[in-house]
Protein backbone atom coordinates (compact mmCIF):
# COMPACT_ATOMS: atom_id res chain seq x y z
CA UNK A 1 0.00 0.00 0.00
CA UNK A 2 2.84 2.39 0.80
CA UNK A 3 4.46 1.68 -2.57
CA UNK A 4 1.17 2.21 -4.41
CA UNK A 5 0.54 5.44 -2.50
CA UNK A 6 4.03 6.71 -3.36
CA UNK A 7 3.45 5.91 -7.04
CA UNK A 8 0.14 7.77 -7.01
CA UNK A 9 1.81 10.79 -5.40
CA UNK A 10 4.50 10.76 -8.10
CA UNK A 11 1.87 10.57 -10.83
CA UNK A 12 0.03 13.54 -9.33
CA UNK A 13 3.23 15.59 -9.19
CA UNK A 14 4.04 14.74 -12.81
CA UNK A 15 0.49 15.55 -13.89
CA UNK A 16 0.75 18.94 -12.20
CA UNK A 17 4.06 19.55 -13.96
CA UNK A 18 2.56 18.69 -17.36
CA UNK A 19 -0.41 20.94 -16.64
CA UNK A 20 1.88 23.80 -15.71
CA UNK A 21 3.90 23.34 -18.91
CA UNK A 22 0.78 23.36 -21.06
CA UNK A 23 -0.31 26.63 -19.47
CA UNK A 24 3.04 28.44 -19.73
CA UNK A 25 4.01 27.49 -23.26
CA UNK A 26 1.02 28.94 -25.18
CA UNK A 27 1.69 32.38 -23.69
CA UNK A 28 5.38 32.07 -24.45
CA UNK A 29 4.59 30.86 -27.98
CA UNK A 30 2.18 33.73 -28.59
CA UNK A 31 4.69 36.33 -27.39
CA UNK A 32 7.46 34.82 -29.50
CA UNK A 33 5.41 34.68 -32.69
CA UNK A 34 4.28 38.24 -32.09
CA UNK A 35 7.93 39.25 -31.78
CA UNK A 36 8.76 37.46 -35.04
CA UNK A 37 5.95 39.37 -36.75
CA UNK A 38 7.33 42.67 -35.42
CA UNK A 39 10.83 41.79 -36.62
CA UNK A 40 9.56 40.98 -40.11
CA UNK A 41 7.60 44.25 -40.27
CA UNK A 42 10.76 46.10 -39.25
CA UNK A 43 12.75 44.43 -42.06
CA UNK A 44 14.87 42.53 -39.55
CA UNK A 45 14.55 39.21 -41.32
CA UNK A 46 17.83 37.76 -40.09
CA UNK A 47 16.79 38.24 -36.45
CA UNK A 48 13.34 36.80 -37.21
CA UNK A 49 14.97 33.70 -38.73
CA UNK A 50 17.17 33.30 -35.66
CA UNK A 51 14.20 33.52 -33.28
CA UNK A 52 12.20 31.01 -35.34
CA UNK A 53 15.17 28.63 -35.36
CA UNK A 54 15.51 28.86 -31.58
CA UNK A 55 11.75 28.43 -31.15
CA UNK A 56 11.75 25.35 -33.41
CA UNK A 57 14.54 23.74 -31.38
CA UNK A 58 12.88 24.72 -28.09
CA UNK A 59 9.59 23.09 -29.13
CA UNK A 60 11.38 20.00 -30.44
CA UNK A 61 13.05 19.50 -27.07
CA UNK A 62 9.75 20.11 -25.29
CA UNK A 63 7.84 17.54 -27.37
CA UNK A 64 10.41 14.74 -27.66
CA UNK A 65 12.06 15.02 -24.24
CA UNK A 66 8.80 15.59 -22.38
CA UNK A 67 8.49 12.20 -20.65
CA UNK A 68 12.12 11.51 -19.73
CA UNK A 69 12.68 11.32 -15.99
CA UNK A 70 16.25 12.63 -16.11
CA UNK A 71 18.49 14.77 -18.28
CA UNK A 72 22.10 15.84 -18.07
CA UNK A 73 23.02 19.31 -16.86
CA UNK A 74 24.33 19.95 -20.37
CA UNK A 75 20.95 19.09 -21.90
CA UNK A 76 19.11 21.24 -19.37
CA UNK A 77 21.40 24.20 -20.09
CA UNK A 78 21.03 23.69 -23.85
CA UNK A 79 17.24 23.73 -23.45
CA UNK A 80 17.50 26.84 -21.29
CA UNK A 81 19.71 28.54 -23.88
CA UNK A 82 17.06 28.13 -26.59
CA UNK A 83 14.59 29.92 -24.33
CA UNK A 84 17.06 32.67 -23.37
CA UNK A 85 18.02 33.34 -27.00
CA UNK A 86 14.39 34.15 -27.72
CA UNK A 87 13.94 36.31 -24.63
CA UNK A 88 17.15 38.23 -25.32
CA UNK A 89 15.75 39.20 -28.73
CA UNK A 90 12.40 40.21 -27.22
CA UNK A 91 13.81 42.30 -24.38
CA UNK A 92 17.12 43.42 -25.84
CA UNK A 93 19.42 45.12 -23.35
CA UNK A 94 16.84 44.93 -20.58
CA UNK A 95 17.73 41.28 -19.95
CA UNK A 96 21.31 40.72 -18.91
CA UNK A 97 22.55 37.16 -18.64
CA UNK A 98 25.58 35.53 -17.10
CA UNK A 99 26.49 31.86 -16.82
CA UNK A 100 29.09 30.29 -14.54
CA UNK A 101 29.07 26.64 -15.51
CA UNK A 102 31.36 24.00 -13.99
CA UNK A 103 32.50 21.79 -16.88
CA UNK A 104 33.02 18.88 -14.49
CA UNK A 105 29.29 18.50 -13.82
CA UNK A 106 27.83 18.97 -17.32
CA UNK A 107 27.21 15.21 -17.68
CA UNK A 108 25.62 14.91 -14.24
CA UNK A 109 21.95 13.88 -14.14
CA UNK A 110 19.10 16.06 -12.87
CA UNK A 111 15.31 15.63 -12.94
CA UNK A 112 14.18 16.55 -16.44
CA UNK A 113 12.75 20.05 -17.01
CA UNK A 114 14.12 21.55 -13.80
CA UNK A 115 16.18 24.63 -14.69
CA UNK A 116 14.30 26.36 -17.54
CA UNK A 117 10.89 26.68 -15.83
CA UNK A 118 12.46 28.33 -12.79
CA UNK A 119 14.45 30.79 -14.91
CA UNK A 120 11.32 31.50 -16.98
CA UNK A 121 9.43 32.29 -13.78
CA UNK A 122 12.19 34.61 -12.57
CA UNK A 123 12.23 36.46 -15.90
CA UNK A 124 8.44 36.72 -16.01
CA UNK A 125 8.25 38.08 -12.46
CA UNK A 126 10.99 40.65 -12.89
CA UNK A 127 10.90 41.72 -16.55
CA UNK A 128 7.22 41.56 -17.50
CA UNK A 129 6.74 45.31 -17.96
CA UNK A 130 9.84 45.90 -20.17
CA UNK A 131 10.62 48.89 -17.99
CA UNK A 132 13.07 47.70 -15.36
CA UNK A 133 16.28 45.98 -16.54
CA UNK A 134 17.24 42.86 -14.66
CA UNK A 135 20.19 40.50 -14.48
CA UNK A 136 19.88 36.72 -14.44
CA UNK A 137 22.74 34.47 -13.40
CA UNK A 138 23.01 30.68 -13.69
CA UNK A 139 25.69 28.90 -11.64
CA UNK A 140 26.48 25.16 -11.53
CA UNK A 141 29.08 23.46 -9.36
CA UNK A 142 29.99 20.10 -7.88
CA UNK A 143 31.41 19.57 -4.41
CA UNK A 144 31.53 16.74 -1.89
CA UNK A 145 29.40 14.39 -3.99
CA UNK A 146 26.65 16.96 -4.56
CA UNK A 147 25.54 18.96 -7.57
CA UNK A 148 24.48 22.54 -6.87
CA UNK A 149 22.45 24.69 -9.28
CA UNK A 150 21.84 28.32 -8.40
CA UNK A 151 19.53 30.61 -10.39
CA UNK A 152 19.55 34.27 -9.38
CA UNK A 153 17.83 37.47 -10.49
CA UNK A 154 18.53 41.08 -9.58
CA UNK A 155 16.51 44.08 -10.67
CA UNK A 156 17.95 47.49 -11.42
CA UNK A 157 15.19 49.00 -9.30
CA UNK A 158 13.27 47.45 -6.44
CA UNK A 159 13.29 44.10 -4.69
CA UNK A 160 13.39 41.04 -6.96
CA UNK A 161 10.30 38.85 -7.05
CA UNK A 162 10.72 35.09 -6.83
CA UNK A 163 7.13 33.88 -7.02
CA UNK A 164 4.12 33.10 -4.87
CA UNK A 165 5.16 30.42 -2.40
CA UNK A 166 1.57 29.87 -1.27
CA UNK A 167 0.18 28.68 -4.59
CA UNK A 168 0.32 24.88 -5.03
CA UNK A 169 0.93 25.15 -8.77
CA UNK A 170 3.78 27.62 -8.41
CA UNK A 171 6.74 26.17 -10.29
CA UNK A 172 8.91 26.38 -7.17
CA UNK A 173 6.45 24.28 -5.16
CA UNK A 174 6.02 21.82 -8.04
CA UNK A 175 9.80 21.41 -8.24
CA UNK A 176 10.07 21.04 -4.48
CA UNK A 177 7.43 18.29 -4.49
CA UNK A 178 9.15 16.48 -7.36
CA UNK A 179 12.44 16.48 -5.49
CA UNK A 180 10.73 15.22 -2.33
CA UNK A 181 9.36 12.29 -4.31
CA UNK A 182 12.48 11.52 -6.32
CA UNK A 183 15.18 12.26 -3.71
CA UNK A 184 13.58 12.16 -0.25
CA UNK A 185 16.03 13.37 2.36
CA UNK A 186 18.81 13.76 -0.21
CA UNK A 187 18.21 17.24 -1.56
CA UNK A 188 17.92 20.91 -0.69
CA UNK A 189 15.64 23.43 -2.38
CA UNK A 190 15.87 26.97 -1.08
CA UNK A 191 14.57 30.38 -2.14
CA UNK A 192 15.73 33.65 -0.67
CA UNK A 193 16.30 37.34 -1.26
CA UNK A 194 19.80 38.28 -0.14
CA UNK A 195 20.92 41.59 1.32
CA UNK A 196 22.82 42.45 -1.87
CA UNK A 197 19.59 42.40 -3.88
CA UNK A 198 19.59 38.94 -5.46
CA UNK A 199 16.49 36.76 -5.58
CA UNK A 200 17.95 33.26 -5.39
CA UNK A 201 16.73 29.73 -6.06
CA UNK A 202 19.22 27.02 -5.06
CA UNK A 203 18.98 23.30 -5.72
CA UNK A 204 21.41 20.79 -4.22
CA UNK A 205 21.13 17.09 -5.12
CA UNK A 206 23.43 14.03 -5.11
CA UNK A 207 25.96 14.12 -7.94
CA UNK A 208 25.55 11.19 -10.28
Secondary structure, DSSP 4 states (H G I P E B T S, - for coil): -HHHHHHHHHHHHHHHHHHHHHHHHHHHHHHHHHHHHHHHHTT-HHHHHHHHHHHHHHHHHHHHTTT-SEEEHHHHHHHHHHHHHHHHHHHGGGEEEEEE--GGGTT-EEESS-HHHHHHHHHHHHSTTSSS-EEEEEEEEEETTEEEEEEEEEESSSPPP---SS-TTSHHHHHHHHHHHHSTTSEEEEEEE-TTS-EEEEEEEE--
